[in-house]
Amino acid sequence: MNETAQGSAREQIAALQARMGETIIGQREVIERLVIGLLANGNLLIEGLPGLAKTRAVKAMAKNLEADFSRIQFTPDLLPSDVTGTEVYHQAQGAAEFRFEPGPIFANIVLADEINRAPAKVQAALLEAMEERQVTVSGTTHKMPPLFIVMATQNPIEQEGTYPLPEAQMDRFLMKVEIVYPPVEDEVEVIRLVRGEEQQASSGGGGEKPPVIPQQAVFDARVEIGQIHVADAMDRYMADLVQTTRTPAALSDDLARWIEIGASPRASLALDKCARAHAWLEGRDYVDPADVRAIVHDVFRHRVSLSYEAQGDGIGTDQVIDEIVKLTALP
């Protein structure tokens, strides 16, 4: 096992989860999904109603990790260069040259707030950086840092003045994480937490903060996750789940009516990455069906397109995925 200056990679990542949990009350599963996205080296789409701590969750991760954090507020008048950066003309001491001024995309953790409020060109510029891990400006390619993750948020109820992401672009996100209303007990804790933070800020206190988790812990964890054993039967199980989304009529007439378009091969790759990361977080060196079932909703949620008939029947994507999991044989 790899060791960092402050302990093993697993201890460090566990500490990161614990610290995020102190800031985000009652969203343990959401925190776990954010950490899985970080460990699996993928980008996340986070969807939830206003005020459900989508931005706060991403900021909590960035605050406790040795990482540069950047937030981009997407608006209809945003330009691609506002995201990627641009060439700027500099003149000094008789010499003139164009220099690249990096945009906010050049950070370790990038929060793309309300991604569906920006027009297609801006979305495409962001998604190119996510996919290629680089941007090209004026013919010159600029690489992203080794630790790079985009966490994009979107609001599911406000559609006026928005530009919904096309299915092909949604497919590039590793997972789509949904945040729901907390139970009333957790909401009481949220009130107390925020009140305490305000009192602490007004008094100028805060105490000594623990050291941030080093980036090396993430890289060490990724090495260990790469060594997680995946049996042939588990590979087949993940492929069968994806295949069910494409040929639903073979298992169920209801699924055939509900599913318009199945998942792409990116879904199989995402299942593998996320299942291994989940197994590692659980302290195991192998993947079992529980790991796949734990993350299958987040992996399929934005990749399975429902028919108008399903929407008319009030059937949601998660209900369809439940049926897929129920009907697909276990290894």
C-alpha positions in Angstrom: 0.0 0.0 0.0 1.3 3.5 -0.9 2.1 5.7 2.1 1.9 9.5 2.1 3.5 11.8 4.7 0.3 11.8 6.7 -0.7 8.1 6.4 -2.0 5.7 3.8 -4.0 6.7 0.8 -7.1 5.1 2.3 -6.7 6.9 5.6 -6.3 10.2 3.8 -9.3 9.7 1.5 -11.4 8.6 4.6 -10.3 11.9 6.3 -11.4 13.9 3.2 -14.8 12.2 3.3 -15.1 12.8 7.1 -14.3 16.5 6.8 -16.7 17.0 3.9 -19.4 15.3 6.1 -18.9 17.9 8.8 -19.8 20.6 6.3 -22.5 18.8 4.3 -25.2 17.3 6.7 -27.2 14.3 5.7 -25.7 13.8 2.2 -23.3 10.9 2.9 -24.1 9.3 -0.5 -23.5 12.5 -2.4 -20.2 13.0 -0.7 -19.2 9.4 -1.6 -20.1 9.9 -5.2 -18.0 13.1 -5.4 -15.0 11.2 -3.9 -15.6 8.3 -6.4 -15.6 10.7 -9.2 -12.3 12.1 -8.0 -10.7 8.7 -7.6 -12.0 7.4 -10.9 -10.6 10.5 -12.7 -14.0 11.4 -14.2 -16.2 14.4 -14.4 -19.6 14.7 -12.6 -22.9 16.3 -13.4 -24.7 17.3 -10.2 -28.4 18.0 -10.4 -30.7 19.2 -7.6 -33.2 21.8 -6.6 -32.0 25.3 -5.5 -30.4 25.4 -2.0 -29.5 21.8 -1.7 -25.8 22.4 -1.2 -24.6 21.4 -4.7 -22.0 24.2 -4.7 -21.2 23.8 -1.0 -20.4 20.1 -1.5 -17.9 20.8 -4.3 -16.3 23.7 -2.3 -16.0 21.4 0.8 -13.9 19.0 -1.3 -11.7 21.7 -2.7 -11.2 23.3 0.7 -9.9 20.1 2.3 -7.8 19.0 -0.6 -4.5 20.4 -1.8 -6.0 21.8 -5.0 -6.6 24.9 -6.9 -10.3 25.6 -7.1 -12.1 27.6 -9.7 -15.8 28.5 -10.0 -17.4 29.4 -13.3 -20.9 30.9 -13.2 -22.5 30.0 -16.5 -24.6 32.7 -18.1 -26.2 33.2 -21.6 -23.6 35.9 -22.5 -20.6 33.8 -21.6 -18.0 33.2 -24.4 -15.7 30.2 -24.9 -12.7 32.3 -24.2 -14.1 33.3 -20.8 -13.7 29.6 -19.9 -10.6 28.5 -21.7 -8.5 31.7 -21.8 -7.2 33.7 -24.7 -4.1 35.3 -26.3 -3.4 38.8 -25.0 -1.2 41.3 -26.7 1.7 42.5 -24.4 4.1 45.3 -25.2 7.0 46.3 -23.0 10.5 47.8 -23.5 10.0 48.0 -27.3 9.1 44.3 -27.6 5.6 43.0 -28.3 4.2 39.5 -28.1 1.0 37.6 -27.6 0.8 35.7 -24.4 -1.7 33.1 -23.3 -3.8 34.1 -20.3 -5.3 30.9 -18.9 -9.0 30.9 -18.2 -10.7 29.5 -15.1 -10.8 26.0 -16.6 -7.1 25.7 -15.6 -7.5 24.5 -12.1 -7.6 21.2 -10.2 -11.2 21.3 -9.2 -13.5 23.3 -11.5 -17.1 24.0 -10.4 -19.2 24.8 -13.5 -22.3 26.3 -11.9 -25.5 26.0 -13.8 -23.9 24.6 -17.0 -27.2 24.6 -18.8 -27.4 28.4 -18.7 -24.6 28.8 -21.2 -25.0 28.5 -25.0 -23.7 25.5 -27.0 -20.3 27.0 -27.9 -19.4 27.5 -24.3 -20.7 24.1 -23.3 -18.6 22.5 -26.1 -15.5 24.4 -25.0 -15.9 23.0 -21.5 -16.7 19.5 -22.6 -13.6 19.5 -24.9 -11.4 20.3 -22.0 -13.1 17.6 -20.0 -12.6 14.9 -22.7 -9.2 15.8 -24.1 -7.7 17.3 -20.9 -6.4 20.1 -22.9 -7.5 23.2 -24.8 -6.1 24.7 -28.1 -6.0 28.4 -28.5 -4.5 30.1 -31.6 -3.0 26.8 -32.7 -1.2 26.1 -29.4 -2.2 23.3 -27.1 -2.3 23.8 -23.4 -2.5 20.8 -21.0 -4.7 20.6 -17.9 -3.0 19.9 -14.6 -2.6 16.1 -13.7 -5.3 16.4 -11.1 -8.3 17.8 -13.0 -12.0 17.3 -12.4 -15.0 19.2 -13.6 -18.1 19.2 -11.4 -21.0 20.8 -13.2 -24.3 21.7 -11.6 -27.7 22.2 -13.1 -31.2 23.1 -11.8 -33.9 20.6 -13.0 -36.9 23.0 -12.7 -35.8 26.3 -14.2 -35.9 25.8 -18.0 -36.5 29.4 -19.1 -33.3 30.9 -20.6 -31.4 27.6 -20.4 -29.7 25.4 -23.1 -30.1 21.7 -22.1 -27.1 19.6 -22.7 -27.5 17.2 -25.7 -27.5 13.5 -24.9 -24.1 13.0 -26.6 -22.5 15.6 -24.4 -24.2 14.4 -21.3 -22.6 11.0 -22.0 -19.1 12.5 -21.3 -19.9 12.8 -17.6 -18.8 9.8 -15.6 -21.9 10.1 -13.3 -25.0 12.1 -12.8 -25.5 12.7 -9.1 -29.0 13.7 -7.9 -29.4 15.6 -4.6 -32.7 15.5 -2.9 -34.3 17.2 0.0 -32.9 16.2 3.4 -35.1 14.7 6.1 -36.3 17.1 8.8 -33.9 15.9 11.4 -31.0 16.7 9.1 -32.5 20.0 8.2 -32.4 20.9 12.0 -28.7 20.0 12.0 -28.1 22.2 8.9 -29.7 25.2 10.7 -27.4 24.7 13.7 -24.3 24.2 11.5 -24.8 27.4 9.5 -25.7 29.3 12.6 -22.4 28.1 14.2 -20.4 29.0 11.2 -21.9 32.6 11.2 -21.1 33.0 14.9 -17.6 31.7 14.3 -17.0 34.1 11.4 -18.4 37.1 13.3 -16.1 36.4 16.3 -13.1 36.1 14.1 -12.5 32.6 15.5 -12.0 29.3 13.7 -9.2 27.7 15.5 -6.4 25.8 14.0 -7.4 24.1 10.7 -6.1 20.6 10.0 -3.6 20.2 7.2 -5.2 19.7 3.8 -5.1 16.3 2.1 -2.2 16.2 -0.4 -2.8 15.5 -4.1 -0.4 12.6 -3.9 -3.0 10.7 -1.7 -5.4 10.8 -4.7 -2.8 9.6 -7.1 -1.7 6.8 -4.7 -5.4 5.8 -4.3 -5.8 5.6 -8.1 -2.8 3.2 -8.3 -4.4 1.0 -5.7 -7.8 1.1 -7.4 -6.1 0.1 -10.7 -5.1 -3.1 -8.9 -8.6 -4.1 -7.7 -9.5 -7.5 -9.0 -12.5 -7.8 -11.3 -13.6 -11.3 -12.1 -14.7 -12.3 -15.6 -18.2 -12.9 -14.3 -18.3 -9.3 -13.0 -17.2 -8.0 -16.4 -20.0 -9.9 -18.0 -22.5 -8.7 -15.4 -21.6 -5.0 -16.1 -21.8 -5.6 -19.9 -25.2 -7.4 -19.4 -26.6 -4.4 -17.6 -25.6 -2.1 -20.4 -26.9 -4.6 -23.0 -30.3 -4.7 -21.2 -30.7 -0.9 -21.9 -30.2 -1.5 -25.6 -32.3 -4.6 -26.0 -35.0 -4.2 -23.4 -37.6 -6.2 -25.3 -35.7 -9.4 -24.6 -36.5 -9.1 -20.9 -39.6 -7.0 -20.5 -42.4 -5.5 -22.5 -42.5 -2.5 -20.1 -38.8 -1.8 -20.5 -39.3 -1.9 -24.3 -42.0 0.7 -24.0 -40.1 2.9 -21.6 -36.6 3.0 -23.1 -36.0 5.1 -26.2 -32.2 4.9 -26.4 -29.9 2.7 -24.4 -26.5 3.4 -22.9 -23.2 3.7 -24.9 -20.0 1.8 -24.3 -18.9 4.7 -22.1 -21.5 3.3 -19.6 -19.6 0.0 -19.4 -16.3 1.8 -18.8 -17.8 4.0 -16.2 -19.4 1.1 -14.3 -16.0 -0.6 -14.2 -14.2 2.5 -12.9 -16.8 3.5 -10.4 -17.3 -0.1 -9.1 -13.6 -0.5 -8.5 -13.4 2.9 -6.7 -16.5 1.9 -4.6 -14.9 -1.5 -3.7 -11.7 0.3 -2.6 -13.6 2.7 -0.4 -15.3 -0.3 1.2 -11.8 -1.7 2.0 -12.0 -4.7 -0.5 -9.5 -5.7 -3.1 -12.2 -7.1 -5.4 -15.4 -6.0 -7.0 -18.7 -7.7 -6.2 -22.3 -7.2 -7.4 -23.0 -4.8 -4.5 -20.4 -2.4 -5.8 -22.0 -2.3 -9.3 -25.5 -2.0 -7.9 -24.4 0.9 -5.6 -23.3 3.1 -8.5 -25.4 1.9 -11.5 -28.1 4.6 -11.1 -25.5 7.4 -11.2 -23.8 5.9 -14.2 -27.0 5.2 -16.2 -29.2 8.1 -15.1 -28.0 10.4 -17.9 -27.3 7.7 -20.5 -30.7 6.0 -20.7 -33.2 8.1 -22.7 -36.9 7.5 -21.9 -39.7 7.4 -24.3 -42.6 9.8 -24.4 -44.8 6.9 -23.2 -42.7 6.5 -20.0 -42.9 10.2 -19.3 -46.6 10.1 -19.9 -46.9 7.2 -17.4 -45.0 9.2 -14.9 -42.1 6.7 -15.0 -38.7 8.2 -13.9 -35.3 7.1 -15.0 -34.4 5.7 -11.6 -37.5 3.5 -11.7 -36.4 2.1 -15.1 -32.9 1.4 -13.8 -34.4 -0.4 -10.8 -36.2 -2.6 -13.3 -33.1 -3.2 -15.3 -31.2 -4.3 -12.2 -34.0 -6.5 -11.1 -34.2 -8.3 -14.5 -30.5 -8.7 -15.2 -29.1 -12.0 -13.9 -26.5 -11.8 -11.2 -23.2 -13.5 -11.9 
